[in-house]
Amino acid sequence: MMKLEGVSKTFSNGTLALENISASIGRGEFVALLGPSGCGKSTLLRLIANLENPSAGDITWADGQPKAGEIGFVFQDATLMPWASAAENVFLPLKLRGQSRAAAMPEVKAALAQVGLADFFSAKPASLSGGMKMRVSIARALVSKPKLLLMDEPFAALDEFTRHKLQEDLRALWRRSGKTVVFVTHSIYEAAYLATRILVMSPRPGRIAADIASTVADSTERRTAPDYIDLVKQVSQTLSAVMPA
């Protein structure tokens, strides 16, 4: 789907956030960007989303630069409009593209159903749990039917039980939809559970220290499977090797 070649990012204050990042993202992959805080994971995601420009290097797309709506972005905070219903929050991207409310509502309902919130169409954010707010945020990213879904630590602030459930639901949604997902996390366990590939990043300036393919088979016992435990160990050892002593 896309390729990064020698991508670096230096901010106006002189901070070198990313240095010489080269990687490719294939269609239908679920790629985790894993690394310590401050290593440039979120910056890299923003470069892919074209929210920032690289200071050096190139990002090229197999089908040309994505059009509006072809990239969905889920931030760490749900960032919902508190005065608006779940449906109105999900409708927002379509509204900004000039689509009428009447024409958009079937798509809005379908997006909410995809994340298990079909019965919360009219609910305001204040009445939703943290996990449900994040589901609305994911539905808002999905309503435009993007080819690429970018997620910036969306489950980091949730309790462990909610986090596990949303991980399971996200992985099931990815399998059903065939979308390409790039997911930022600093959790080894989350990366190993979700991803088909894990790009391990070094401390700042962020570089790709390792590209690890997952061989963990899909199953209801995925979190306790020997392959999953082996992958967690491999990724842990890789991270330990790139961290300063």
C-alpha positions in Angstrom: 0.0 0.0 0.0 2.7 2.5 0.9 6.5 2.8 1.4 8.6 5.0 3.6 12.1 5.6 2.4 14.7 7.4 4.5 12.1 9.4 6.3 13.4 11.8 9.0 11.6 14.5 11.0 13.2 17.5 12.7 10.9 20.0 14.5 11.4 23.8 14.4 13.0 23.7 17.9 15.8 21.5 16.5 14.5 18.2 18.0 15.3 15.3 15.8 12.3 13.0 16.3 12.8 10.4 13.6 15.8 9.4 11.6 16.1 7.4 8.4 12.9 5.4 8.7 12.4 2.9 5.9 9.5 0.5 5.9 6.6 -0.8 3.8 3.0 -1.4 4.7 1.1 -4.0 2.7 -2.6 -4.0 2.0 -4.6 -5.8 4.7 -1.7 -5.9 7.2 -2.1 -5.0 10.9 1.1 -3.2 11.8 2.0 -2.2 15.3 4.5 0.6 16.0 6.0 -0.3 19.3 8.6 1.6 21.3 9.2 3.7 24.5 7.5 7.0 25.1 9.1 9.8 23.1 10.5 7.6 20.4 8.5 9.3 17.6 5.7 6.7 17.1 2.9 9.3 17.1 5.0 11.6 14.9 5.4 8.8 12.4 1.7 8.1 12.4 1.0 11.8 11.7 3.5 11.7 8.8 1.6 8.8 7.3 -1.6 10.6 7.7 -0.1 13.7 6.0 -0.8 15.8 9.1 2.9 16.6 9.1 5.6 16.7 6.4 8.9 14.8 6.7 12.1 16.9 6.9 13.8 14.3 4.7 12.9 11.2 2.7 9.8 10.1 0.9 6.4 8.5 1.6 5.0 7.0 -1.6 1.6 5.3 -2.2 1.0 2.5 -4.6 -2.3 4.1 -5.8 -1.2 7.7 -5.5 -1.8 10.1 -2.6 -4.9 9.1 -0.6 -8.1 11.1 -1.2 -10.2 12.6 1.5 -11.8 9.9 3.6 -9.4 7.2 2.6 -7.4 7.5 5.8 -9.2 7.1 9.2 -7.5 8.4 12.3 -8.3 7.4 15.9 -6.5 9.4 18.6 -5.6 8.4 22.2 -8.5 10.5 23.5 -12.0 9.9 22.1 -12.3 13.7 21.4 -16.1 13.6 21.1 -18.3 16.7 21.0 -20.0 16.5 24.5 -23.2 18.2 23.3 -23.8 15.9 20.4 -25.2 12.3 20.3 -23.1 9.3 19.3 -24.7 9.5 15.9 -23.9 13.2 15.4 -20.3 12.5 16.4 -20.0 9.7 13.9 -21.7 11.9 11.3 -19.2 14.7 11.6 -16.7 13.5 8.9 -19.5 13.0 6.4 -21.0 16.4 7.3 -17.6 18.1 6.7 -17.6 16.5 3.2 -21.0 18.0 2.4 -23.1 14.9 2.8 -26.7 15.5 4.1 -27.8 14.1 7.4 -30.6 12.1 5.8 -28.3 10.5 3.3 -25.6 9.7 5.8 -27.7 8.2 8.6 -27.7 4.6 7.1 -23.9 4.8 7.0 -23.8 6.2 10.6 -26.0 3.4 11.9 -23.9 0.8 10.1 -20.6 2.2 11.6 -22.1 2.2 15.1 -23.3 -1.4 14.6 -19.8 -2.4 13.5 -18.5 -1.4 17.0 -21.4 -2.8 18.9 -23.2 0.4 19.6 -26.3 0.0 17.5 -28.5 0.7 20.6 -26.7 3.9 21.6 -27.5 6.0 18.5 -28.9 8.9 20.5 -26.7 8.7 23.6 -24.6 11.7 24.6 -20.9 11.1 25.6 -21.6 11.9 29.3 -23.8 8.7 29.5 -21.1 6.5 27.9 -18.3 4.6 29.6 -14.7 5.2 28.5 -14.7 2.1 26.3 -17.9 3.1 24.7 -16.6 6.6 23.9 -13.6 5.0 22.2 -16.0 2.8 20.2 -17.8 5.9 19.0 -14.4 7.4 18.0 -13.6 4.2 16.0 -17.0 4.3 14.4 -16.3 7.9 13.4 -13.1 6.8 11.7 -14.8 3.9 10.0 -17.8 5.8 8.6 -15.9 7.2 5.6 -14.9 3.6 4.7 -11.2 4.3 4.8 -8.7 2.0 3.2 -6.2 2.7 6.0 -7.0 3.0 9.7 -4.4 4.8 11.8 -4.7 4.4 15.6 -2.6 6.3 18.2 -2.7 4.4 21.5 -6.5 4.4 21.5 -6.8 2.0 24.5 -4.0 3.4 26.7 -6.3 5.1 29.2 -8.7 2.2 29.6 -8.9 -0.4 32.4 -7.4 -3.8 31.6 -10.8 -5.5 31.2 -12.1 -2.9 28.8 -8.8 -2.8 27.0 -8.8 -6.6 26.4 -12.4 -6.5 25.1 -11.7 -3.7 22.7 -8.5 -5.5 21.5 -10.6 -8.6 20.7 -13.3 -6.5 19.0 -10.8 -4.5 16.9 -9.0 -7.7 15.8 -12.4 -9.2 14.8 -13.3 -6.0 12.9 -10.0 -6.0 11.1 -10.4 -9.7 10.0 -14.0 -8.9 8.7 -13.1 -5.7 6.9 -9.7 -6.5 5.5 -8.6 -2.9 6.2 -5.0 -2.0 6.6 -4.3 -0.9 10.2 -1.3 0.9 11.7 -1.5 0.9 15.5 0.7 2.8 17.9 1.3 1.3 21.3 3.9 1.0 24.1 2.5 -2.3 25.3 4.4 -5.4 24.2 1.4 -7.6 25.0 -1.0 -5.4 23.0 1.3 -5.4 20.0 1.8 -9.2 20.1 -2.0 -9.8 20.4 -3.1 -7.5 17.7 -0.5 -7.2 15.0 0.6 -9.3 12.0 3.9 -7.3 12.1 5.6 -5.3 14.8 7.9 -2.5 14.0 10.1 -2.0 17.1 11.4 1.6 17.4 14.5 2.7 19.2 14.6 5.7 21.6 14.7 9.2 20.1 15.7 9.8 17.4 13.3 7.1 16.5 14.5 4.4 14.1 13.2 1.0 13.1 15.2 -1.3 15.2 13.4 -4.5 14.2 10.6 -5.7 11.9 9.1 -8.8 13.5 6.4 -10.9 11.8 3.8 -12.6 13.9 3.2 -16.3 13.5 0.5 -16.5 16.2 -2.5 -18.3 14.9 -6.0 -16.9 15.4 -7.9 -18.7 18.2 -10.0 -18.1 21.3 -6.9 -19.0 23.4 -4.6 -16.5 21.6 -3.4 -14.8 24.8 -2.1 -18.1 26.3 -0.9 -19.8 23.1 2.8 -20.8 23.1 3.4 -18.9 19.9 2.0 -15.7 21.6 4.2 -16.2 24.6 7.3 -16.8 22.4 6.5 -13.6 20.4 6.2 -11.5 23.6 9.6 -12.9 24.7 11.2 -12.1 21.3 9.8 -8.5 21.3 10.8 -8.0 24.9 14.4 -9.1 24.2 14.5 -6.8 21.1 13.3 -3.8 23.1 15.8 -4.5 25.9 18.6 -4.6 23.3 17.7 -1.2 21.8 17.2 0.6 25.1 20.2 2.5 26.6 21.9 0.8 29.6 
